[in-house]
Amino acid sequence: MHAAAQESAGSFMPFSPTDSQVGLFQFKHFCSHWNANNEPFARGICFCNCLRSVCLLHCFTDNRQAAVRCADAIFIDKGDPYKLGPLTVGQLTIAQTIQGAPLHTAAFFPLQPGDYPPIFFVGGLDGLVPAELYEDVQARLASHGFVIFGVDTRFPVLQSDVNNPDVGADVTTLFTQLDWLRGYMEGRTEARIAWNSTVLMCHSAGCDSTLKMIQQNSTVAKASVFLEPYSNYADTTVTLKIPIFSYGTQLSEEGFAQCAVAGRDWRQFYKIFSCPRVLMEVKGFGHCDILDPMGWEACHLTHFCTTTNNSRNAEYRRFVQGVISAFLIGTLEGYTDSLGFILNRTRIPLELIDLQSDLSCL
């Protein structure tokens, strides 16, 4: 029976857990269970196959059977993470002046119904680089099944802000924004946000703030992605065991304008965390190459950071979102086959300088 027909009829068709993929996605052990009499039923081996927003579950135990709805089954993209994902993406601007948000935020989310982990993103210069300059990477991440919230610590950014060393992300405000988003986003999109699987992601000195968030609140994130990170607080070992991806680029620490600082960079972030963790350093690209063309051009013309000639930046941005997607799908979402896209060098489309991993605890 077609998924839409099942939804309209409100019926559920049992199936064997030995069946191959039925519908779009298959999950295991994500559900609360009831039998036909609406009584609790939680024993047995349970598989959930999701067709659009309808999930079918068949539990087998003591020769009893029950077909039930499945809740909180997170979407898992099992395709190639370096390609555009299968989901159509929408964008929403959340303003301080109109919606009353603590911080201006750009949101990217799948348009298809489903449950998706949120990624709370703080950009470079401790959030002064507008999230709108990372649109390509954020939108592509959303196409793989994530809801991205790119926050701006100052909007609009003024020159006086950039020159003021005291201006940046206030961690208290970031916590406030994250809490505010939980309430504001309720029911606003077909995408349901799995807040219990929140990811913190950052670029450059934005990682100073997300690291402090992790240090101050052990429940704020279930995984973290550090892109070319910098922090003054990366000296203390973090006891919290969450999956972390620490990513660097060759040109970040080369030339006159070094936008990543040895001893406070991706290598140091990798050191202060423990399993599960992955470190990757890519060859031939720099700190600003992750930005959309407008942001890259500003960085390139001002020589703020060492940059490439922009001939491969579109390919590079696809690569960045691909490694992030592969890491999160493989660790946070538990589909470990996806880790092959970042651990097997023959499957990695760009040349690397360094690749390390500690995943024995998974």
N, C-alpha and C positions, 0 to 999 in steps of 0.2 A: 504494500500500500504506500502511496506517495506521502511524504512527510506532511504536506499541506492538508491532505485529506485526513490524516490522523489527527492533526491539530483541530480541525473543524469538527470532527466527529467526537473528539475527546476520548478516543479509545486507545488502547495500548496492545500491541501484538507481542507476545512472548517469543523469545528466540533462545537458542542454545548458546552457552558461552564459548562453544567451540567454533561458532560461526566466524567467518572472516569479517572484515570491516562492514558494518551495516550503516549506511548513511555516511556522514562526514567524519565522525571522530569516535573513538572508543576510549572509555575510562574505566578505572578499576578502583573500588573502595572509596568513592567520593560521596556516597549517598546516605541519606536516612531512609529507612525501609518500613513500609507498611504492607499488610496483606489485604486481601479483598474485603475483609471486614473492618478495615481502617485500624487494625491493631498493630502495635509495634512488632516488627519482624526484621531482625538484624543478623540472623545467623546465616552461614553458608558462604559460598563463593559468588561474588556479585560482579557483574559486568554491566556497564551502562553505555549504550550506543546513542549518540545524539544526532537527531535529524533536525536541522535548523534549531528552533528553540524548544523542541520536544525531545525528551530523553526517554528511552525505553530501558527498563531494567528487569532482568530475570534472575531470581535467586533460587538456587537449588540446595536443599538440605532436608534430610529425613523424608525424601520423596515429596516434599511440599513445594509448591510453586507460587510465586506472586509476581504480578506485573505492576510496577509502580513508577511514579515520577522520580527523576533524579535531580537533586539540587546542587548548586555550587560545583559543577563540573567545568573546570577551566579549559578553554579552548587550547589545543596544542597543534601548532603547525609542524607537520612532519616532512615538509618539503625542503628545498634548497634555500638556506637562509640568506645566501648572497643575491638571490633574485627577489624581485618584488613579491611580497606575500599575497595570499589568495583573497584577502579582505579589502573591501572598498573603505576608504578613510574619509572621515569628516573632520572639520576644524572648527574650533570655537574660541573666540577671544573673550576672556573674563577680565573685566576692567574694574579698577578701584572706584572710578567715578560713577559707573552705571550699576554694576552688580554689587558694589560695596565690598569687594574682595580686599583682604589685607595687602596683597601683592598682585600686580598685573600678571596675568597668566595666559599662555597660549596652550590650548588643549588639542590633541590629535587622538582620534578614537575610531574603532571599527564601526561601520554603519550596520553591520549584521548583528542580530540579537545573539547574545552569548555572555559568558563570564570571562573577564579579562583582567590580568594583573595590572595595577597602575605603576607607572614609572614617574617619580618626582625628580625633575631635572633642574639643576642649577648650573648656569653657564659660566664662561670665563670671567676673569677679574672679579671673582667672588659674586657673580650674578649680575655684574654691570653690563656684560655683553648680552644684548637682548636675545631671548630665546627664539625670537623670530628669525634670527640669523642662522639657526640650526634647523630650519624647517625641513629640508630634504631628508636628513637623517631621522628626525622625529617622525615624519609622516611614513617613511619606509618601515620603521620599527612598528608603528601602529598596524601596518598591513600584515604583520606576522602575529597579531593577537595581543597587543598591549595598548593601554590607554596612557598617553604621555601628557604630563603637565610640566611645561617649561615655564619657570617663574623668573620674573625680572625684579631684582631688588631695588632698582631705580627705573622708573619709567615716566617720561622719557629720560634718557641718559643725557646729561649736560656735560660740557667740557669740564666745568668746575668739579663735577662728581668724580671724573676720571683722575683729576689731579689731587684729589683729597684722599690721603691714605686712610683716613678714618671712616670713609664711606664704603660700605659693602654689605654683605648679607648679615643681618642680625638673626642669630639662630632661633631666638625666641619667636621672632616674626615668621620664620620658616615653619616652625612647629604650629603656630597659629594658622598659617595658610593651609597646611596639610589638613588640620582638623576642620577648617572652614570648608574645604573642598569636599570632605566626606558628606557634609550636610547639603551643600549646594548642588552637588551632582546627582543626588538621589532622584532617580526617575527622569532625568533630563535627556537621556539617550537610550537607544535600544541596547547599547552596550552596558552590561551590568559590571560594576567595578568590584573586583575581589580584593577589598582593602586588606584582608588578612594575608595577602601576598605582595605587599608593597615593596617596590624596589627604589632605592636611592641611586641616582646617576648624576654625574658631574663632569665638568671639563675644567682643566687648569686649576686656578685658585678657587673655583667654585667647590672643589673637593675639600678645601679647608672647612667649609661650612658643613658639608654632608658628613665628613669625618667627625666633626664635633657633635653632630646630631646623633650619630651612632654611639659615640663615647658617653653622651648624656642620657640616652634612652635606649635600653637594650631591646625594646620591642618595636622600635620605629620602622625597622626594615627586615625583610626576609632574604634580601640579597642586595649587593651594591656593585656598581660599575664605576670605576675611576678612570677617566679618559685623560691621559697626559697630566696627571694630578700634581698639585703643589699644596703643601700645608706646613705651617709652623708647628703643628701639633702631631706630626707623624713620628714621634720619638717613643711613644708608649705602646707597649704591646696591647692589642685589643683581645680581650678574652672571649668576646662574643663570637660564636662559631656560625657565621652565615657565609654563603657563597660570595666570593668577591672576584672581580675581573679587573686586573690592573694593566693598563694599556699605555704604551709610549711610542714615540716616533723619533727617528734618527735625528732629524733637523731641529728638534726642539731644544737640544742642548749644544747646537753648533752655531758658529758665526758670532758676530758682535752682540746681537740681540738674542740672548738665551732665555727663552720663555718657559723652560723647565729647568729646575735647579737640582743638580746631582746631590744626593743625600736627602732630598725632600721630594723625590719624584716617584715614578711608578715602581721602581725597585724597592724603595723604602716602604711604600704602601704594602707591597707584597710581603715584606719581611714582618711587619707588625701584625698581620693577620695569619691565621692558620687554616688548615684544611676545612672546607674545600676552597681552593684558590687556583687562579690561572694568571700567569704573566705573559704578555706578548709585546714585543717591540718590532715595529715595521720599518723597513729600509726605504730611504729615498723620499719620505714625506715629512711635513713639518706641522707646527702647532696650529696654524690657521687654515690648513687644508680641509679641515672638517666643516668649515663654514660654507654657507651658501655663497654664490658668486659675488654679491654685493659686499658681504662682510670680508670675504677673502681679498677683494680688490682694495678695500680700505687698509687692511693689514699689510698687503703687498706694497702699496704706494708709500706708506709711512715707514716701511721697514721695521714695523713694531716687532715682528718675529721673522725668522728666516723662513722663506716660502719657496715653493716650487714655481714652475712656469705656468701652472694651471692647465697643462695639456691633458692631465689624467685625473683631475680632481673629481669629476663626476664618477669615474670608476672607483676612486678612493672612498668617496662618501658611501657608495654601495657596499664597499668592503667593510667600513666601520659599522654600519648598521647590521651587516651580516654576522660579524664576530660577536656583537652584543646579543643579537637574537639567538645565535647558536649556543652561547654560554647560558643565557637565561632559560631557554627551552630545555637544555640538558641538565641544569642543576635545579633551578627553582621549580620547574614544571615536571622534572623527573624523566623526561624522554632522553635517555642517555645516548641514544644513537646520534643525536644532534651534536654531541661533543666531538665527534670525528671531524667536523668541519673546522674546528679550531685546534685540534691536537695532532691530526695527521697532516704533515706538511705537504703531502701530495694533493691534498684537497683544499689548501689555502691558496687563493689566487694571487697574492702579493708576496714578495720576498721578505723574509724575516731576518732580523738580527738576533733575536732572542725569543725563546719559547720555553716556559717552565710551567709545571703544574703539580699540584698536590691534591689529588682527588680520591685518595685511598679510603677516606671516611664515608664516601657516598655509598 
